[in-house]
Amino acid sequence: MYGTERVISGTIIAGPELEPLEGYICIKNGVIREIGEEHTSSTNIIAPCFVNAHTHLGDSVCKDPSLGNCSGFRISKDLDALVKPPDGLKHRILRETSYRELVKSMKRTLLDMIETGTCAFADFREGGPVGVSALNDALQGLELESLILGRPLAPEKPLQVVLSEVKRVLLHSSGLGMSGANDMNSELLREIAGFTKKQKKLFAIHAGEKKRDDIEKALSLEPDFLVHLTKANKKDLKTVADAGIPVVVCPRSNFTTGVGMAPVAEMLEAGIPVAAGTDNVMLNSVNMFAEMEFLSKLFSLSDRQVFKICTLNGYSVMGLQSRGLIEKGNKAKLMILNGNSNNLSGIKDPISGIVRRARPSDIISVLHS
Ligand SMILES: [Zn+2]
């Protein structure tokens, strides 16, 4: 797209408030040069891309594990058996997977992200420094914004050994993404959180997924963001809001593992910035249309709130703030949807239409600059 000018007409979901306007958008050298209002017969809908704010892409090597009888209740008993380090199913499979195979599987999932309208993602990458390097290799040649949050391979080792591994993880990653405050020695976790911050890298951690007893500990580490908070109560939400810590929710994952539903409306009400992620590739595809539809139909949220959670809020959790906005001067990161597809034809409100019913086959193209 560089060196070329492109003018696209349609309904543009522009700016921080996601206001739909009828007109055209002019893109030159990958940058939005102009947005103009005018009547158009075009049925294109031009929308910000998705941000998938929490993934475990390494799980791409295990997409269809046995989940018992597929009832959430049954799976919740086996959540640790599936994902808890060091010996949960995914970790055993990852240990047995060759580097080449891991890179290849993750690349397929990254391509799927692009095809389904995602421009940016934040991944919790297992496997220490080599795990980080595998995702960097998988990303080669792909236009996706990424936050790779690695973790030490063997957190049960002495402090100096773990710190030296953290140092190597941080060399080629954006920071650390830890399993949970109850999953390793508290003092060690505190040391590595402090060390990560001193290196000016991000520190993120799962909290309150199955129980709420790790929330306080996680908060004491002053994380850059938390993932899940499924079990957070009002008091927890107030503390998180007061500390200004964003939360990434994973509704489909929480439903599948039977841990319950995150109090998303209460989070927003408390003033917490909320983004969404598809979590483990072993549980869910990375298709954010599916996450969005799930959020819109099972939570008491407005369509606009849901759309923001799945797009712009993800950029701010990633520290990229205005990056995904469709506005003059920004790089063009947008998807063009066919408002005249059999699925979308006749919708009155483009945001409600997209949030409640759009799907990847409605995408005409995705522009990543
Ligand atoms: Zn996770």
Residues whose N, C-alpha, C, O or C-beta is under 5 A from the ligand:
A	BS01	ZN	D279
